Amino acid sequence: MSHKLHISDELSLPVDAATQTFAFVARKGAGKTYAAGKLNELLIDAGVQCVILDTVGNWYGLRISADGKGNGFDVPVLGGLRGDIPLEPTGGELVADLVADTGRSVIVDVSQFSQADRKRFATAFAKRLWQRKKAESNPTPLFITLEEAQLIVPQMVRGDDAAMVGIWEEIIRLGRNYGIGVAMITQRPQSVNKEVLTQTECLVVLQVNGAPERKALKEWIVHQGMDTKLVDELPTLPIGTAYIWSPQWLGILQKVKIAKKKTFDASATPKVGEKRLQRELAPLDLEAFKSKMAATIEKAKENDAGHLKRTIAELKRDLQKVQTTKVAAPPVTAKTKEVPILKDSQVHKLVAVAERVEKFADNLSKMGTDLAAAIRQHGINARIAAGHHVSAPHTVQKDSMPARVMPRSIPRANAAPATNGEKPIGKAERAILRVLANFPAGKPKKQVGRIAGYSHTGGGFGNALSALRTRGFVEGTGDVLQITQPGLEANGPVEPLPTGRELYEYWSTHPEMGRAEREIMRVLYEAGKTMTKEEVAALTISNKGSPYEVDGGGFGNGLSTLRAYELIEGRNEIQLAPEFFE
């Protein structure tokens, strides 16, 4: 391909941009998505396959002309409010196969998924796509755009984030070897995983106001061995104007005005009084896509726990309805149980219900979940009621059932007995395990003790930690502790936390949070932005009715506690963790 990519009137990029790593950084409304959209337009025109993982729901604009009156690119939209084809959270592998098999550009809109479903989809999609691309003998170029990249590769890796971040980091770090390029779009570079952000070959940064954002950019620039003075100019950049830094690939630092897109700017911030265009997308010929997706989605549903639970509830209601109609039954003896006599139609319906329940139970058993035995028992009961033979129940070996660690919850816990004749886990040991289960990437010993409610230098904490090490539940190098797989299994699942307002209310009423911690969270949550410590302290209200002293012990201890729980980010300039605003 000999195309030049005219990203602006002043600068053209070589077409091998398709296999490079980009980061588009700017505040809201400054043009980062617009700039990334222009790059995708240029690549599609050059014959490059582009895939957008859209966490916001605005990339459908690629289908519409800039004036909103005509058609744009022939790019299917999967999922979202304007999707050509519905998207299931279980469909990550399917979509990856479609991308690899068809070579077609596609918008994958996951904006309507819950946080858990988005992670599930993004992880499965990345794993299968990476597997497929590495297997190609002559890999074709593929450019992936991650909208709001901090949702896919967050800096704070908790619970089930680890698998998602791990596979995307590998793709971003090694993808060029297999024809894969990536663009990360974010307004919060400090919240994007540093291992991933440092892989950036070309930084496109537009207007940036926040101090934490500029600090993160300076760190990247220093990492590249470049001068950071121009970062101070970023707050005054006009909308749509960008600095493009590429020290190795292009060897440039250039200020440019991003060229106009030829497709619709669906990400533009609505203006007061403006009547936004609501236009339906022109239909595409997607019969092959639809037929393949439909078959796979139905198969995926059979193995989806949420779908199974809903189906089981329906089946139980059907079973109860059938069992309510009883007619004369034979006398009950000591050797027999009461078996209702049902009409033939009722028997057939009951057997069908039983078979469906057992089929779902078997599917669930393969997933390694404790629900399987209980669900299968409903099917067995139905067969007994119908007078049919019941085979021995299928069981799932405990050792084969994978542990699932959920996001963090209250760390303190009473002692609980161990199973299989092992020594019970003590109260302090369990508290330590629960903390580490919530931070599988590891946590400093001092912070583990603080969150668990024990002094890390105390004898109780030391003895508990020694016992956990002896049993192989905890490991670590230096001062950082990390839970092992046996430790995760011994701890068991942890209750997930909400996000947004519910998360704020959760921590505001948490017994481990004192007045200073609650006040700091309140001020930061109400402000919804980064603030200096002095600004936060001035707006707090202590027990005395006056603000906390910024250098006082109460305020300092409050900050330390919130940092230990990873509820705030920053030192001199602080902000709440992103989960409070999702």
C-alpha positions in Angstrom: 0.0 0.0 0.0 1.4 3.4 -1.0 -1.1 5.6 0.6 -0.2 8.6 2.7 -2.5 9.3 5.6 -3.2 13.1 5.7 -4.0 13.5 9.3 -3.7 17.3 8.8 -2.7 19.8 6.1 0.7 20.0 7.8 1.4 16.3 8.3 1.0 13.0 6.5 1.6 9.7 8.2 3.0 6.6 6.5 0.5 3.7 6.0 2.5 1.6 8.4 0.7 3.5 11.1 -1.7 0.5 10.8 0.8 -1.5 13.0 1.9 1.2 15.4 0.6 2.1 18.9 -1.1 5.5 19.3 -2.4 7.3 22.3 -5.0 10.1 21.9 -5.2 12.2 25.0 -7.4 15.3 25.7 -10.0 16.6 28.1 -13.7 16.1 27.3 -14.7 17.8 24.0 -11.2 18.8 22.9 -11.2 16.4 19.9 -9.4 13.2 20.9 -12.1 10.9 19.5 -12.5 13.1 16.4 -8.7 12.8 15.8 -8.8 9.0 16.3 -11.8 8.9 14.0 -9.9 10.7 11.3 -7.1 8.2 11.5 -9.5 5.3 11.2 -11.1 6.9 8.2 -7.7 7.2 6.5 -6.8 3.7 7.3 -10.1 2.2 6.0 -9.6 4.2 2.8 -6.1 2.7 2.5 -7.6 -0.8 2.7 -6.7 -1.5 6.4 -9.1 -3.5 8.5 -10.1 -1.4 11.5 -11.9 -2.6 14.6 -13.3 -0.2 17.2 -14.1 -1.4 20.7 -16.6 1.3 21.5 -17.3 1.7 25.2 -19.2 5.0 24.8 -21.5 4.4 21.8 -20.5 7.2 19.5 -18.6 5.4 16.7 -21.6 4.6 14.7 -20.9 8.1 13.1 -18.5 6.3 10.7 -21.6 5.0 8.9 -22.9 8.5 8.2 -21.5 11.3 6.0 -20.2 14.4 7.8 -23.4 16.5 6.9 -25.6 13.7 8.2 -27.4 13.4 4.9 -25.6 10.5 3.2 -23.8 7.3 3.9 -20.3 6.9 5.3 -18.3 3.7 5.4 -19.7 0.2 5.0 -18.8 -0.8 8.6 -21.2 -3.0 10.6 -22.1 -1.9 14.1 -22.4 -4.8 16.5 -24.3 -4.1 19.7 -25.2 -0.8 21.3 -28.4 1.3 20.7 -27.8 1.5 16.9 -26.4 -1.9 16.3 -27.1 -3.8 13.0 -26.8 -7.0 15.0 -27.4 -7.5 18.8 -24.3 -8.3 20.8 -24.2 -10.8 23.7 -21.6 -10.5 26.6 -20.7 -14.2 25.8 -19.9 -13.4 22.2 -16.3 -12.2 22.5 -14.8 -15.3 20.9 -17.4 -15.3 18.1 -16.8 -11.6 17.2 -13.0 -12.3 17.2 -13.6 -15.2 14.8 -15.7 -12.9 12.5 -12.9 -10.3 12.5 -10.3 -12.9 11.7 -12.4 -14.8 9.1 -14.0 -11.9 7.2 -11.2 -9.3 7.3 -14.0 -6.7 7.5 -13.8 -3.5 9.5 -16.4 -3.4 12.3 -17.6 -1.3 15.3 -18.0 -3.4 18.4 -20.3 -1.3 20.7 -20.1 -2.5 24.3 -21.5 0.7 25.7 -24.7 -1.0 27.0 -22.9 -3.8 28.8 -22.5 -3.8 32.6 -19.0 -3.4 33.9 -18.7 -7.1 34.5 -20.1 -8.0 31.0 -17.8 -5.5 29.4 -14.7 -7.1 31.1 -15.9 -10.5 30.2 -16.4 -9.6 26.5 -13.2 -7.7 26.2 -11.1 -10.5 27.7 -12.6 -13.3 25.6 -12.4 -11.2 22.4 -8.8 -10.3 22.9 -7.7 -13.8 23.8 -9.3 -15.4 20.7 -8.2 -12.6 18.3 -4.6 -12.8 19.6 -4.7 -16.5 19.1 -6.0 -16.2 15.6 -3.7 -13.5 14.5 -0.6 -15.3 15.8 -1.7 -18.4 13.8 -1.8 -16.5 10.5 1.1 -17.4 8.2 1.0 -14.0 6.5 -0.8 -11.7 9.0 -2.8 -8.9 7.4 -2.8 -5.4 9.0 -5.4 -4.9 11.7 -5.9 -1.6 13.6 -7.8 -1.8 16.9 -9.1 1.4 18.6 -10.0 1.3 22.3 -12.4 4.1 23.3 -11.9 5.2 26.9 -8.9 2.9 27.2 -8.7 3.1 31.0 -11.8 0.9 31.1 -10.0 -1.9 29.2 -6.4 -1.4 30.5 -6.8 0.3 33.9 -3.9 1.3 36.0 -5.5 -0.2 39.1 -5.8 -3.9 38.5 -8.3 -5.5 40.8 -9.9 -9.0 40.9 -10.9 -10.1 37.4 -9.2 -7.1 35.8 -5.9 -9.0 35.7 -6.8 -11.4 32.9 -8.2 -8.5 30.7 -5.2 -6.2 31.3 -2.8 -9.1 30.8 -4.0 -10.1 27.4 -4.4 -6.5 26.1 -0.9 -5.6 27.4 0.5 -8.5 25.4 -1.3 -7.4 22.2 -0.2 -3.8 22.6 3.4 -4.8 23.4 3.8 -7.5 20.7 1.0 -7.0 18.3 3.1 -5.2 15.6 4.9 -8.6 15.0 1.6 -10.0 13.9 0.2 -7.0 12.0 -1.7 -5.4 14.8 -1.8 -1.7 15.6 -3.7 -0.1 18.5 -5.0 3.3 19.3 -5.9 4.1 22.9 -8.2 7.1 23.6 -8.4 8.6 27.0 -9.0 11.7 29.0 -7.3 10.2 32.0 -3.8 9.0 31.0 -2.9 8.6 34.7 -5.7 5.9 34.9 -4.3 3.9 31.9 -2.0 1.1 32.8 1.6 2.3 32.8 3.0 -0.9 31.3 0.6 -0.3 28.4 1.0 3.5 28.0 4.8 3.3 27.8 4.4 1.1 24.6 3.0 4.2 22.8 4.9 5.0 19.6 2.9 8.1 18.7 1.3 10.4 21.2 -1.5 12.7 19.9 -2.4 15.1 22.7 -4.9 18.0 22.4 -6.1 20.4 25.0 -5.4 19.1 28.6 -6.2 21.1 31.7 -5.9 18.7 34.7 -2.6 18.6 36.6 -2.7 14.8 37.1 -3.2 14.4 33.3 -0.3 16.6 32.5 1.9 14.9 35.1 1.2 11.5 33.4 2.1 13.0 30.0 5.3 14.4 31.4 6.2 10.9 32.7 5.7 9.4 29.2 7.8 12.2 27.6 10.6 11.8 30.1 10.4 8.0 29.4 11.1 8.9 25.8 14.0 11.1 26.7 12.3 14.3 25.5 11.8 17.9 26.8 8.6 18.3 28.8 8.3 22.1 28.6 5.6 22.0 25.9 3.3 20.2 28.2 2.7 23.6 29.9 1.2 24.9 26.7 -1.5 22.1 26.5 -4.2 24.0 28.5 -4.2 26.8 25.9 -4.3 24.7 22.8 -7.3 25.5 20.5 -10.0 22.8 20.2 -8.9 20.4 17.4 -5.2 21.4 17.6 -2.8 18.7 18.6 0.8 18.0 19.3 2.0 14.8 17.7 5.1 13.3 19.4 6.8 10.3 17.9 10.4 10.2 19.0 11.4 6.8 17.5 8.9 5.9 14.7 8.6 9.3 13.0 11.2 11.3 14.9 8.9 14.3 15.1 7.3 16.7 17.6 4.8 18.8 15.5 1.9 21.0 16.3 -1.0 20.4 13.8 -4.7 21.1 13.2 -6.5 17.8 12.7 -8.1 17.6 9.3 -11.8 17.5 8.8 -13.5 14.1 8.9 -15.7 13.0 6.1 -18.0 11.1 8.4 -20.4 12.2 11.1 -19.0 13.6 14.4 -21.3 11.7 16.7 -19.0 12.4 19.7 -19.5 16.2 19.5 -20.7 17.8 22.7 -24.3 18.9 22.3 -24.9 22.7 22.6 -27.7 24.3 24.5 -30.7 24.8 22.2 -29.1 22.8 19.4 -31.3 20.2 17.7 -29.2 17.1 17.3 -29.6 15.0 14.2 -31.3 11.6 14.9 -30.6 9.5 11.8 -31.1 5.8 11.3 -28.2 3.9 9.9 -28.6 2.7 6.3 -29.0 -1.1 6.3 -26.1 -3.3 5.3 -26.1 -6.8 3.7 -25.1 -8.7 6.8 -27.0 -12.0 6.4 -23.8 -14.1 6.7 -22.9 -12.2 9.9 -26.3 -12.6 11.3 -26.7 -16.3 10.6 -23.3 -17.2 12.1 -23.8 -15.0 15.1 -27.3 -16.3 15.8 -26.2 -19.9 16.0 -23.2 -19.2 18.2 -25.2 -16.9 20.5 -27.8 -19.6 21.1 -25.0 -22.0 22.0 -23.4 -19.4 24.3 -26.7 -18.8 26.1 -26.8 -22.5 27.1 -23.6 -22.0 29.0 -24.3 -18.5 30.4 -24.9 -18.6 34.1 -27.3 -15.6 34.1 -29.4 -17.1 31.3 -29.4 -20.4 33.1 -30.6 -18.8 36.3 -33.5 -17.1 34.5 -34.4 -20.3 32.6 -34.2 -22.4 35.8 -36.6 -20.0 37.5 -39.1 -20.4 34.6 -38.8 -24.2 34.7 -39.4 -24.3 38.5 -42.6 -22.3 38.0 -43.7 -24.7 35.3 -42.9 -27.6 37.5 -44.9 -26.2 40.4 -47.9 -25.6 38.1 -47.8 -29.3 36.9 -47.4 -30.7 40.4 -50.4 -28.7 41.8 -52.9 -31.0 40.0 -53.0 -34.3 41.8 -55.5 -37.1 41.5 -56.1 -40.3 43.5 -52.8 -41.9 44.4 -52.1 -45.5 45.5 -51.9 -46.1 49.3 -48.6 -45.2 50.9 -46.6 -47.9 52.7 -43.4 -47.8 54.6 -41.5 -48.9 51.5 -43.1 -46.4 49.1 -43.3 -42.7 48.7 -46.4 -40.8 47.6 -46.3 -40.5 43.8 -49.0 -38.4 42.2 -50.8 -39.9 39.2 -50.7 -37.4 36.3 -52.5 -37.2 33.0 -50.4 -38.2 30.0 -50.1 -34.6 28.8 -48.9 -33.6 32.2 -46.4 -36.4 32.3 -45.0 -35.4 28.9 -44.7 -31.8 30.0 -43.1 -32.7 33.3 -40.5 -35.0 31.6 -39.7 -32.3 29.1 -39.2 -29.8 31.9 -37.0 -32.4 33.7 -34.9 -33.0 30.6 -34.4 -29.3 30.0 -33.4 -28.7 33.6 -30.9 -31.6 33.6 -29.4 -30.4 30.3 -28.9 -26.9 31.7 -27.4 -28.5 34.9 -24.9 -30.5 32.8 -23.9 -27.3 30.9 -23.5 -25.5 34.2 -21.5 -28.3 35.7 -19.0 -28.0 32.9 -18.5 -24.3 33.9 -17.5 -25.5 37.4 -20.2 -23.8 39.5 -21.7 -24.9 42.7 -25.3 -24.4 41.4 -25.0 -27.4 39.2 -25.9 -30.0 41.9 -28.8 -28.1 43.2 -30.2 -27.4 39.7 -29.8 -31.0 38.6 -31.7 -32.1 41.7 -34.8 -30.1 40.5 -34.6 -32.3 37.3 -34.3 -35.4 39.4 -37.3 -34.4 41.5 -39.3 -33.8 38.4 -38.5 -37.3 37.0 -39.4 -38.9 40.3 -42.7 -37.1 40.3 -43.3 -38.4 36.8 -42.4 -41.9 37.8 -39.3 -42.1 35.5 -36.0 -43.7 36.2 -33.3 -41.4 37.6 -29.6 -42.1 36.8 -26.9 -41.3 39.2 -26.3 -37.6 39.5 -23.3 -36.1 37.7 -20.9 -34.5 40.2 -18.2 -32.0 39.8 -14.9 -32.6 41.6 -14.0 -29.8 43.9 -10.4 -29.7 42.8 -11.5 -29.0 39.2 -13.7 -26.1 40.1 -11.9 -22.8 39.4 -11.9 -20.1 42.1 -13.5 -16.9 41.2 -12.4 -13.7 43.0 -14.7 -10.8 42.9 -14.0 -7.1 43.6 -13.2 -6.1 47.2 -15.7 -6.0 50.1 -15.5 -5.7 53.8 -12.1 -7.2 54.8 -12.7 -8.1 58.4 -14.1 -11.6 59.0 -14.6 -14.1 61.8 -12.7 -17.4 61.8 -14.2 -20.1 59.6 -13.5 -23.8 59.8 -11.5 -25.4 57.0 -12.8 -28.5 55.2 -11.2 -31.9 54.5 -9.9 -32.2 58.0 -7.5 -29.3 57.7 -6.7 -26.9 60.5 -9.3 -24.1 60.7 -8.3 -20.7 59.4 -7.9 -18.2 62.2 -9.6 -14.8 62.4 -6.5 -12.8 61.6 -5.5 -15.2 58.9 -8.9 -14.9 57.2 -8.8 -11.1 57.4 -5.4 -11.1 55.7 -6.7 -13.5 53.0 -9.7 -11.4 52.3 -7.6 -8.3 51.8 -5.2 -10.1 49.5 -8.0 -11.7 47.5 -9.2 -8.2 46.7 -5.7 -7.1 45.5 -4.4 -10.2 43.6 -1.6 -8.2 42.1 -0.1 -7.8 45.6 -0.1 -5.3 48.4 2.6 -3.9 50.8 2.5 -5.6 54.2 1.9 -2.4 56.0 -1.2 -1.7 53.9 -2.5 -5.2 54.3 -2.3 -4.9 58.1 -4.0 -1.5 58.0 -6.9 -2.7 55.9 -7.3 -6.0 57.8 -7.4 -4.1 61.1 -4.0 -5.3 62.5 -0.7 -3.7 63.1 1.8 -5.1 60.6 4.4 -5.1 63.3 2.2 -6.9 65.9 2.6 -10.4 67.0 -0.9 -11.4 66.0 -0.4 -10.3 62.5 3.0 -11.8 62.2 1.9 -15.2 63.5 -1.1 -15.2 61.2 1.1 -14.3 58.2 3.6 -17.1 59.1 0.7 -19.6 59.3 -0.5 -18.5 55.9 2.9 -18.8 54.4 3.4 -22.3 55.9 0.1 -23.5 54.3 1.1 -22.0 50.9 -1.8 -19.4 50.9 0.4 -16.4 50.8 3.7 -15.6 49.1 5.7 -12.5 48.2 9.1 -10.9 47.6 10.4 -8.2 49.8 7.6 -6.3 51.6 4.8 -7.1 49.1 2.4 -9.9 49.9 0.4 -11.8 47.3 -2.3 -14.4 47.6 -1.7 -17.8 45.9 -4.3 -19.9 44.0 -4.7 -22.2 47.1 -5.2 -19.1 49.1 -7.9 -17.8 46.8 -9.7 -21.2 47.0 -9.5 -21.2 50.8 -10.8 -17.6 50.9 -13.8 -18.2 48.7 -15.7 -15.6 46.6 -15.8 -12.0 47.7 -19.0 -10.0 47.5 -18.7 -7.5 44.6 -18.9 -3.8 45.1 -21.2 -1.4 43.1 -20.0 1.6 41.1 -20.9 5.2 40.9 -23.2 6.7 43.5 -23.8 3.3 45.2 -20.1 2.9 45.6 -19.8 6.3 47.2 -22.6 5.5 49.6 -21.1 2.1 50.4 -17.7 3.5 51.5 -19.3 6.6 53.2 -21.1 4.2 55.6 -18.3 1.7 55.9 -17.3 1.0 59.5 -13.6 1.3 58.7 -14.1 4.9 57.5 -13.7 7.7 60.1 -15.0 11.2 59.9 -11.9 12.5 58.1 -12.1 9.8 55.4 -15.8 10.4 54.9 -15.3 14.2 54.6 -12.5 13.8 52.1 -14.6 11.5 50.0 -17.6 13.9 50.2 -15.6 16.9 49.0 -14.0 15.0 46.1 -17.2 13.3 45.1 -19.2 16.6 45.1 -16.4 18.3 43.2 -16.0 15.5 40.7 -12.5 16.7 39.8 -8.9 16.7 40.9 -8.2 19.0 43.8 -5.1 20.0 45.8 -4.9 18.8 49.4 -5.3 22.4 50.6 -8.5 22.8 48.6 -10.0 19.5 49.9 -9.1 20.3 53.5 -10.7 23.8 53.3 -14.0 22.3 52.4 -14.1 19.6 55.0 -15.9 19.8 58.3 -14.3 18.2 61.4 -15.9 17.2 64.6 -15.2 20.7 65.9 -17.3 22.2 63.1 -14.2 23.8 61.4 -12.1 22.5 58.4 -9.4 19.9 59.0 -5.9 21.3 59.1 -4.1 20.1 55.9 -1.0 19.3 58.0 -2.9 17.8 60.9 -2.8 14.2 61.9 -6.5 13.5 61.4 -6.5 14.7 57.8 -3.2 13.0 57.0 -4.4 9.7 58.5 -7.7 10.0 56.5 -5.7 10.3 53.3 -3.5 7.3 54.2 -6.5 5.2 54.9 -8.2 6.1 51.6 -4.9 5.4 49.7 -4.6 2.0 51.4 -8.1 1.1 50.1 -7.1 2.6 46.7 -10.1 4.9 46.9 -8.1 8.0 45.9 -5.3 8.8 43.5 -2.5 11.3 43.7 -0.4 12.9 46.4 -0.5 16.7 46.5 -3.3 16.8 43.9 -5.9 14.1 44.6 -9.0 12.7 43.1 -11.4 9.8 43.7 -10.9 6.5 41.9 -12.6 6.3 38.5 -15.1 3.7 39.8 -16.9 6.4 41.8 -18.0 8.1 38.5 -18.9 5.1 36.3 
